[in-house]
Amino acid sequence: MTATPTPVPTFAFQRPAVLSLAGSGTATVDIVIPVYNEERALPGCLRTLHTRLREDFPFPWRITVADNASTDDTLAVARQLADELPGVAVVHLDRKGRGLALRTVWGDSEADIVAYMDVDLSTGLDGLLPLIAPLASGHSDIAIGSRLAPGARTVRGPRREFISRCYNAIIRLTHGVKFTDAQCGFKAARTEVLGPLLEVTQDDAWFFDTELLLLAEHNGLRIHEVPVDWVEDVDTRVDVVGTAGDDLRGLWRMARAKASGAARVELDQRPAPAAEHPDAVLATPSTRRTVLSWEVGCFVAIGIASTVGQALLYALLRSWWSPALANLFSLLVLTLLNTEANRRLTFRHTAARAGRAHLGAGVLFVLGYLVTSLAVVLFKQADPSASTAAETLVLMAASLVVTAVRFVVLRTAVFRSAAH
């Protein structure tokens, strides 16, 4: 069933409190508060936010309450507050879903910048101006609050802290993203670049945030992170554990979309970096020899570190597991770390995505496991009384051979085609 939102009333944005920043007074900002059964929390949220915007915010602004199918008196409370507070609008959708509410209201907004925050105001409002400013100046395309970035301060229980860190670690491991916190309810975007992304997003619920960010980074948009102060409100409508399955399915869907090309969006690309100083002495463009030297040097350093790391992990696990099992686990862990390090450092001049890199590495993993396992097994058969230290040396030698083959295959097959 298609949601039928109440049209956003057309009215002027509220005048900014001060005009002190580049771009202030010109870029309009629409701040959306998505709500579902929040009749208790909504009045405090709107009055607090409204006061802060009226007194301190240097951009023309508007607040839009997006009521997504509340079954209590949230809609009536929102409309009463809109009559009381200038600059507040209300949109009602007859179908539930935070992602649906944001996509609908953001997609219809005529503002230059759209943002949203959670109704509980868990994220400190001191982070709002740093969130908006890089978008108003044109420096960044999307800005997100992060509870995991350096400088962030959080007050929340260990259960939610653990789940949040694990989820974001899974995103970085499976998609190789650079942003640290996908689901902090504090985000903003320039509508100029947001529209094409919204046409591709599919999730109507809590995965919407992650999907939007994955699409943005995949399509080369600049994402700005703001370390925030965040205090957990235990009166939440979020089923933290219940959304985990949906999030994992969403990550798998996005991985397939990237691999198939369905995640590509037509966007105007930023111009290449150029020197500002008219008399700047620029570095000579990299030659093939320079690039190759960098790749070999990085790959060798990462390979040595990976080999030593695998050997140490193997020696530790060998106390409890068989040689084959200890080798399998240690090789799997170090292969994932090695691939990500090479993608970000060794072959950083290419455009290969995390999915492509790890898929290619997966094939090489099978080869590496067979070669190194066979080497250890044959060594044990030849000398059953050999020590664990001797086994480890054999494993290291076999791993070096696999590493050399790995470099050639990664450079000529996995990354080469992405660079041309």
N, C-alpha and C positions, 0 to 999 in steps of 0.2 A: 504494500500500500504506500502510495506517495504522500509525503507529509505536505500539509497545506498551511504554511506559516501565515500569521497575521502580518500584513505589510508594515514595514517600518515607517512611522510618521516622518514626513519631510519637514525639517526645521533647521535653523542655523545652528552651527556648532557654537559652543560656549567660548567666549573670548578668553585668551590666555591671561594668566595672572601677571607674567613678566615676559619681556622680549629680550632675552639675554644670550640665546644660543644661535649658532648658524642654522638657518632654516626655520627658526621659531617664528610663529605668527603666520606661517604659510602652510606647513604640512598639517592637515587635519587628522585627528586620531579618534577612532571608534573603539571603545573598550567594551568587550562583550563579557557578560557574566552569565554563563550557562547554569541553569538551576533545575533541579527536580526535587519536589517536596522539601523546599527550603523556607517555609513560611517563618520559621523561628530565626534563621540566620540572615535572611535577606535585608531586613531593615537596618541592622547594625552595619552590614557590608556597604550598602549604598550610601548611608549617611557619612560613614568614615571616608569612603573613597571620594564622594562628592566634595566634602570639605577639603581634602588634600588637593584635588584637582583645582578647585576654585581658588585656593590660596597660593599654591606653589607651582602649578603646571604651566610651562611656557608655550604650549601649543593649543590651538583650537581643539576642543574635545567634545565627546559625547559618550554617554554610557548607554548600552543596550542590554536589557535583561532578556535572555533567551530562555523562555520557559518551555522545556521539552516534555509535554504531556504530564505535568504534575497532577496528582490526584487529591491533594489537599488544597488549602487556600493560597498557595503561592502566587497564582496568577492574579487574584484579587488584591493581595498585598502589593505585588509589583505595580499594578495599575494605580493604586492609591499613592504609592511613593512617587510614581512618575508625575502625578498631578501636583504633588507637593514640591518636588525637586526639579528645577529647570535643567534641561540638558539630559534627562533620562527618558528613554524610549523602551517599549515593551514589545516583544515578538513572541507569539505563542505557536508552538508546533504540536500537532496531535499525535505525534509518534515519538517515543523515547529514544534518547541516544545523544551523548555529548558531542560525538563527532558529527552527527547529523545536524545538530543545532549550530555548531561552529561553521560547518561548510555552508549552511543555508544563509546565516546572517552575514558572514564574511563575504560570501559570494555576491550578496545584494548590496553591500555597503558602498557608498560613494566616497568614503574617506580615503585619504592617501595612505594611511597606515591603519591596520586593524590589529587589535590585541585581545587577549583574554586573560582572566585570572579567576581562580576558584572563589566561590562565595564565602568560604571560611577565612579568606585573607591570611592563609597560612604563610604566604610569602610576604615579607616586609615591603611596604610601599616605598621605602627608600630606593628600591631597585627599579622603580618604574621609569624614572627619567633616564638612567643608564640603558634601559631596555629600548627606549624609543629614539634617543638621540642619534645612534649610528644609522638608523633607518632614515631619519629625517635628513641627515646630511648626505645620504646616498652611499655611504661607505659600505653598508651591509644590506643584505636582502631579507634575512630572518634573524630575529634575536630571541634567545631563550634564557630563562632563569635556570641556574644549575645549583643543585644542592651538593654536588660532588666536585665542583671546580675549586682550585686553590683559592682560599679566602672565604669560601662559603661557611656559614655557621648554621647548624641544625639542632633542633630539640625534638627528638622522636624516639619511640620505643625500639628496642633491639630487633623485634620481629620485622617491622616495616623497613628498618635500616638494612637488614640482611637481604630481604626480598628485593629492595630497590637496587642495591649494589650488584646482586647476582644478575638481575634482569639487564642492567646496563652493561655488565661484563659480557653477557651472552650476545648483545647487539654488537659490541666492538669486536668480539671474536668471530662472529658469523658474517658480519658485513664490513668490518674494517673501518668503522666510522671514526671521526675525530671528536665529535661532540660527546660530552660526558653524561648528560642527564636528559633522557628522552621524554620523561613523563612529569616533570615539574609543571604544575598548572600556572604557568606564567610565561606567555609567549607573545610575540608580535611579528608582523610581516608587512612588507610593502605590497599593496594590492596590485601593483603593476606586474609583479612576478608571481604573486600568489594565485591569481586566476587560473593560469594553465595547470598549476599543480592540483588545484581543487577539482578540475575536470577529470583527473586521473585517480584521485583517492577513492577508495571503496568502503573503508570501514566507517561505521556509524557510531561506534562506541568508544572505548578507552584506547584502542590501538591507533586511533586517528592521529594523535600527536606523533607517535613513532613513524607511522607511514609517511606523514608529511615531511618529517626531517630526513628520512631515508631518500625520498624522492628529491628533496632539495639538494642534498649533498651529491647524490648520483648525477644530477644535472648541472653541477658546477656552481651552485649558488653559494654565496658567502654567508656563513652562519656565525653570529656573534653570541658569545656566552657571557652571561652576567652572574658572578657569584652572589648568591642571595642569602639572606637570613630567613630561616624557615622553621616554623613552630607547628608541630602536629596538633590538629584538632581531632580528637577521638570521635566526635559526633560527625562521622563521615558516611556518605552514601556509596563509597567505593568498597567493593568486595575484593580485597587485595589478592587473596588466594584464588578466588573464582575467576579473575581475569587472566591468570597466568596461562591457562590453556589457550585462550583466544589470542594472547600476545604471541605465543610460540607458533601458532598456526599462521598468524599474520606475518611473522618473520620469514617463515617458509614460503608464503605466497609472494612476498616481496623479493626474495632470492630468485624465485622462478621468473618474476616479472623482469628483473634486471637481466637475467640470462637470455630471455627471449627478446629483449628490446622493448617490451611493453612499458617499461618505466621511463623511457626517453620522452622528454617534453620539449617542444619548440620554444626556446627562450632566446632573447637577445643576450649575447655573451659580452662580458666586460672586456674592455680593451686590454691588451697586454701591458704589463708594468713598463713604465717609461721614466727616465730620470727627470726630476723636476729642475735641477740646476742646469742652466744653459751651457756651462763650461765643464760639466761632469766628464771625468775620464772613465769610460765604460770598460768593463772586462771584455776580453775577446770571446766571442761565441765558442761554445764547446765544440771541439772536433771529435770525430769518431774515436780517435786514439785517446783523447782525454776522457770521453765517456767510458770507453772500455777499461781504462786504468782504474777509474772510480768503481766500476762494477766489479772488477776482479778484486780490488783491495777490500771493498765492503763485503763481498761474498766470502772471501777467505776469512776475514775477521769474524763474521757471523758464523761461518762454518766451524771454525775452531771453537768458538764459544759454545755452539750447539753440540759439537762432539764431546767436549769436556762435560757439558751439562748432562748429556745422555749417559756418559760413562759413570758419572757420580750417581745419577738416579738409578741406573742399572745395578751398580754395586750395592746401593741401599736396598733395592727391592729383591735382589738375589738372596738376601738372608731369609726371605719368606717364600719366594716364588721360584718356579722352574726357570731355566735359562730362556726358553722360548717366550714365556709369559712376561718375564721381567723385561726382555728386549722389546716385546710388542708395546707395552705400556710406555716405556721410556722413549721409544722411537716416536710413538704417536704424539706425546706431549711436546717433545722437542721439534717435531716436524711442524706442528701448528705455530709454535713460537718462531721457528726459523722462517717459515713462509711469510708471516706477517712482517718480520723484520726486513726481509729482502724486498717485500712489496713497498714498504715505506722508505727504505734507505737505498738498497742496491739498484733497484729499477724504478726509482722515484721519477725519472724523466719520462716514463711511459704512462699510458692512461689505463692500464689494466686494472680492473676492479677486483675487489676482494674475492667475489665468487669465482671468477675465472682463475685467479691465482691459486686459491685453495683447491679447486677442482683439478688443475694441473698437478698440484703438489700431491693430491690424493693418489693419482696414478703412480707418481714417483715414490710415494710412501709404500705402496705394495711391492714395487721393485726393491726398494731399500730394505724392507722387512725380510723379503725372501733371501736377499744376498747376505745380509748380516746374520740372520738366523742360521742359514746354511753354514756360514763360516764358523759360528760358535759350535753348532752341532758336530760338524766334521772335526773340529779341534778336540772336542770332548771324546769323540770316538777314537781319535788317534792317541790321545793321552788322558785316560779316565781319571788319573790322579792329579791333574793340573789344578792349580789354585784358582780362586776367583780373580785374583789380580792378573793371572795369565789370560784368563777368559776375557777380561776387560781390555787388555792390550790387543787381543785378536779382534774384538768388537770395534775398537777404535780404528784399527787399520782398515777393516771392511767399510766402516762408515766414511773414511776419507775417500775411498774409491767411489762410493755412492754419491758423495758430495760433489766430486768432479763431474760425474755424469749429470747430476742434478743441475749444475750451473749451465752446462751446454744446452740441456733441454729447456730450461726456463728461459734462457736468453734467446734461443732460436725459435721456440714454439709458443710458449705461454705469453711472453711479453713483447716479442718482436712484432707480431701482427697488430697488437694494440697501439704500437707507436707509429704505424704507417697508415 
